[in-house]
Amino acid sequence: MTVELYVVSDFTGETAEHVARAAASQFGPEAAKLVRFRYVNNEEKGMEILRTAKELNAVLICTLVDHSLRKWFVRKATEEGLDLVDILGPILDILGRRLDRPPLETPGLLRRMDEEYFRRVKAIEFAIKCDDGRSPEFLDQADLVVIGVSRTSKTPLSMYLAHKGIMAANIPLVPEADPPQELFSLPPEKVVGLVIAPEKLVQIRKERLRVLGLDAEVSNYAQWERVQEELDFAKNIMRRTGCRTFEVTNRAIEETAQEILDCLRR
């Protein structure tokens, strides 16, 4: 004997189908035949399903988030003497009562949340893969490429943007090494340059050397002339790319990131 299971949803019906399959599996592979009805968002569509279900004595399993439609569908199924499992209704009613507010009643929210989560994971993996000039062959896949001299917070900024779902790569600019040619093939709006006051950069680099236990007076890394040379080189590269530049002197990463995000959304 095989039971007809009608999965009814105002979105894709994946949640209801997973529950139905989990239950049916307990009775063997031939116990149930599943039919999925997606995007059921009005009473007319609901009546068509109910009529067919009545003819075949099908079991209805629904995940309708619209309160009025769900109540109507459950009532009509009961009037027709059909077996129905309302998966979301009791949970939504309890949560609404406990939270003292109604649900959003927006189909597909969980799917959207899942998609957003995986988009962020993908962006973080990309930021790691394309950090510090690595994997330039993937630059054309980036939503954004961050360029600048050392210690302008390119990596932290890229990771912050990745957590917002932005596929961000970053490339250090040093006079001794030309940036990858792929950079100059990108549209200017996909590249941002980070600029900083030389005196601030000298201070940051000296502190970095101190933390590493190195002598800032001996190392060329924190010398004024070297810093100025790097900044001049970087400005030239930024002009060649035609990119927007963002001042990062004495600014938090969150501030710079928000300014960049505002530009991307325009």
C-alpha positions in Angstrom: 0.0 0.0 0.0 1.3 3.5 -0.9 0.1 6.7 0.6 0.0 9.9 -1.4 1.8 12.7 0.5 1.0 16.2 -0.8 3.7 18.7 0.3 2.2 22.2 0.2 4.2 25.4 0.6 4.1 29.1 -0.3 7.8 28.8 -1.2 9.9 25.9 -2.5 8.5 23.3 0.0 11.9 21.9 0.9 11.3 22.0 4.6 8.0 20.1 4.4 9.5 17.6 1.9 12.4 16.8 4.2 10.0 16.1 7.1 7.7 14.0 4.9 10.6 11.9 3.6 12.0 11.4 7.1 8.7 10.1 8.3 8.0 8.0 5.2 11.5 6.4 5.4 10.4 4.6 8.6 7.9 2.6 6.6 10.1 1.5 3.7 10.9 3.0 0.2 7.5 2.2 -1.3 5.4 3.5 1.6 4.7 7.0 0.2 4.6 8.9 -3.0 5.5 12.6 -2.6 4.1 15.3 -4.7 5.3 18.9 -4.0 3.2 22.0 -4.6 5.3 25.1 -4.6 4.4 28.8 -4.3 0.9 28.2 -3.1 0.0 31.8 -2.2 -3.8 32.1 -2.6 -7.0 30.2 -1.9 -7.6 29.4 -5.6 -4.4 27.3 -5.7 -5.2 25.8 -2.4 -8.7 24.7 -3.6 -7.2 22.9 -6.6 -4.8 21.0 -4.3 -7.6 20.1 -1.9 -9.9 18.8 -4.6 -7.2 16.5 -6.0 -6.2 15.4 -2.5 -9.8 14.5 -1.8 -10.0 12.3 -4.9 -6.8 10.4 -3.9 -7.3 10.6 -0.2 -3.8 12.2 0.1 -2.2 13.3 3.3 -1.4 17.0 3.3 1.9 18.3 4.8 2.1 22.1 4.7 4.5 24.8 5.6 2.4 27.9 4.9 3.7 31.0 6.7 0.9 33.3 5.7 -1.4 33.2 8.8 -4.7 33.7 7.1 -4.0 31.4 4.2 -2.7 28.7 6.6 -5.8 28.9 8.8 -8.1 28.8 5.8 -6.2 25.8 4.3 -6.3 23.8 7.6 -10.0 24.6 8.1 -10.9 23.5 4.5 -8.9 20.3 4.8 -10.6 19.4 8.0 -14.0 20.1 6.5 -13.1 17.7 3.7 -12.0 15.0 6.2 -8.4 15.1 5.0 -5.4 14.2 7.1 -3.2 17.3 7.4 0.1 18.0 9.2 0.7 21.8 9.7 4.4 21.9 10.4 5.0 25.6 11.0 1.6 26.7 12.4 1.9 25.5 16.0 5.5 26.7 16.2 4.7 30.1 14.8 1.7 30.5 17.2 3.8 29.6 20.2 6.7 31.9 19.3 4.3 34.7 18.5 2.7 34.3 21.9 6.0 34.1 23.8 7.6 37.0 21.9 4.4 39.0 21.9 4.7 39.9 18.3 3.4 38.4 15.0 5.8 36.6 12.6 7.0 38.3 9.5 5.0 35.8 7.3 7.6 36.1 4.5 8.1 32.8 2.6 11.7 31.6 2.0 13.4 33.6 4.8 15.4 30.5 6.0 16.7 29.9 2.5 17.7 33.5 2.1 19.6 33.3 5.4 21.3 30.1 4.3 22.3 31.7 1.0 23.7 34.8 2.8 25.7 32.6 5.1 27.3 30.6 2.3 27.9 33.8 0.3 29.9 35.1 3.3 31.8 31.8 3.7 32.7 31.9 0.0 33.9 35.5 0.3 36.1 34.7 3.3 37.7 31.8 1.5 38.3 34.1 -1.5 39.9 36.8 0.7 42.3 34.3 2.2 43.2 32.8 -1.2 43.8 36.3 -2.7 45.5 37.9 0.3 48.7 39.9 0.0 48.9 39.6 -3.8 48.4 35.9 -4.0 46.5 34.2 -6.8 46.3 37.1 -9.2 44.6 34.9 -11.8 41.5 35.1 -9.7 41.3 38.9 -9.6 38.6 38.9 -12.3 36.3 37.1 -9.9 36.7 39.7 -7.2 34.0 42.2 -6.3 36.7 44.5 -5.1 40.5 44.7 -5.1 42.2 46.7 -2.4 45.7 48.1 -3.1 48.1 50.1 -1.0 51.5 50.1 0.7 52.4 47.9 3.7 50.6 48.6 7.0 47.5 50.3 5.6 45.3 47.5 6.9 44.6 45.9 3.5 44.1 42.4 4.9 41.9 43.4 7.9 39.8 45.5 5.6 39.5 42.7 3.0 38.4 40.2 5.8 35.9 42.7 7.2 34.4 43.2 3.7 34.4 39.4 3.2 32.2 39.0 6.4 29.8 41.3 4.6 29.8 39.0 1.6 32.2 41.0 -0.6 34.7 39.0 -2.5 37.8 41.2 -1.8 41.4 40.6 -2.8 44.3 42.8 -1.8 47.6 43.6 -3.4 50.6 45.3 -1.7 52.4 48.0 -3.6 56.2 48.1 -3.4 58.6 49.9 -5.7 60.7 46.7 -6.2 57.8 44.7 -7.6 55.3 45.7 -10.3 51.7 44.7 -9.4 50.2 41.9 -11.5 49.1 42.8 -14.9 45.6 41.5 -14.1 45.1 44.5 -11.9 45.2 46.9 -14.9 42.6 44.9 -16.7 40.0 45.5 -14.1 37.3 48.2 -14.3 38.3 51.1 -12.1 35.2 50.8 -10.0 36.4 47.4 -8.8 39.6 48.7 -7.4 40.1 50.9 -4.3 43.4 52.5 -3.1 44.3 53.1 0.5 46.3 56.3 1.2 47.8 57.4 4.5 49.8 60.3 5.8 53.5 59.5 5.7 54.2 60.6 9.3 51.4 58.2 10.5 52.8 55.4 8.4 56.3 55.9 9.8 54.8 55.7 13.3 52.8 52.6 12.6 55.8 50.8 11.1 58.1 51.8 13.9 55.7 50.3 16.4 55.4 47.1 14.3 59.2 46.7 14.3 59.2 47.3 18.0 56.7 44.5 18.5 58.8 42.2 16.4 61.9 43.1 18.5 63.7 44.9 15.7 65.5 48.2 15.7 63.4 50.8 13.9 66.4 53.1 13.5 68.4 50.5 11.6 65.6 49.1 9.4 64.8 50.9 6.2 61.2 49.9 6.5 60.3 52.7 8.8 62.6 55.4 7.4 60.9 58.6 6.1 62.6 58.5 2.7 61.5 54.9 2.2 58.0 55.5 3.3 57.7 58.5 0.9 59.1 56.5 -1.9 56.5 53.8 -1.4 53.7 56.2 -1.2 54.7 58.0 -4.4 54.9 54.6 -6.1 51.5 53.6 -4.8 49.9 56.9 -5.9 51.3 56.4 -9.4 49.8 52.9 -9.6 46.4 54.2 -8.3 46.4 56.8 -11.0 47.1 54.2 -13.7 44.2 52.0 -12.5 41.9 55.0 -12.2 40.6 53.7 -8.9 38.9 55.5 -6.1 41.2 56.3 -3.1 40.3 56.3 0.5 42.1 58.1 3.3 42.9 55.7 6.2 44.9 57.9 8.4 43.6 57.7 12.0 40.5 55.9 10.8 39.0 52.6 12.0 38.6 49.8 9.6 34.9 49.8 10.1 34.7 53.5 9.0 36.7 52.8 5.8 34.7 49.7 5.1 31.4 51.5 5.4 32.5 54.2 3.1 33.6 51.6 0.5 30.3 49.7 0.9 28.3 52.9 0.3 30.2 53.4 -2.9 29.6 49.9 -4.1 25.9 50.2 -3.5 25.5 53.3 -5.6 
